[in-house]
Amino acid sequence: NGKIITHGKKEELDFNKKNENIVQQCNVETATLVNTANYSLVKISSIYEGFTREDFVTLIKTKNDWKITDVTTNYK
């Protein structure tokens, strides 16, 4: 535990697509850590029995859309 894994948007989207029909037995909490006009950092905690997966998602505004530029995952 305490291992940190960093991956990009493609890896996160691939993970979500691969697991889209799986019901997760966890509670999910979200928190916006930083929010400006062009940048946002969001923490998503998936709380399972026995461990928690924390995803720190970085988003950047480009013209009219928000883009995920980085995801860092921490397991506790």
C-alpha positions in Angstrom: 0.0 0.0 0.0 1.0 3.6 -0.5 2.2 2.8 -4.0 1.7 5.6 -6.5 1.0 5.0 -10.2 0.9 7.7 -12.8 -0.8 7.3 -16.1 -2.3 9.5 -18.8 -5.7 10.0 -20.3 -5.5 7.0 -22.7 -4.7 4.5 -19.9 -7.6 5.9 -17.7 -10.1 5.8 -20.6 -9.0 2.2 -21.5 -9.4 1.2 -17.9 -12.9 2.7 -17.6 -14.0 1.2 -21.0 -12.8 -2.2 -19.9 -14.7 -2.0 -16.6 -17.8 0.0 -17.7 -20.3 -2.8 -17.1 -18.9 -4.0 -13.8 -20.7 -2.9 -10.6 -18.1 -1.7 -8.1 -18.8 -2.5 -4.4 -17.5 0.8 -3.1 -18.4 4.3 -2.0 -17.2 7.2 -4.2 -16.2 10.6 -2.8 -15.1 13.5 -4.9 -13.4 16.8 -4.0 -12.2 19.7 -6.1 -8.7 20.5 -4.8 -7.9 23.4 -7.2 -10.2 25.1 -9.6 -9.3 28.1 -11.8 -10.6 29.3 -15.1 -8.2 27.1 -17.1 -7.1 24.4 -14.6 -8.7 21.9 -12.2 -7.4 19.2 -9.9 -10.0 16.7 -8.7 -9.6 13.9 -6.2 -11.8 10.9 -6.6 -11.7 8.3 -3.8 -13.2 4.8 -4.4 -13.5 3.4 -0.9 -13.6 -0.4 -0.8 -13.7 -2.7 2.2 -10.0 -3.0 3.2 -8.5 -0.3 0.9 -9.1 3.0 -0.9 -8.2 3.9 -4.5 -7.5 7.7 -4.8 -7.3 9.2 -8.3 -6.0 12.7 -8.7 -7.2 13.9 -12.1 -5.7 17.0 -13.8 -7.9 18.8 -16.3 -6.9 21.7 -18.6 -9.3 24.0 -20.5 -8.6 24.2 -24.2 -10.9 26.6 -26.1 -14.4 25.4 -25.2 -13.6 21.9 -23.8 -11.9 20.4 -20.7 -9.3 17.8 -21.3 -7.8 15.2 -18.9 -4.1 15.6 -19.0 -2.9 13.4 -16.2 -4.2 10.9 -13.6 -2.2 9.9 -10.6 -3.5 6.9 -8.6 -2.7 6.2 -5.0 -3.8 3.0 -3.1 -4.2 3.2 0.7 
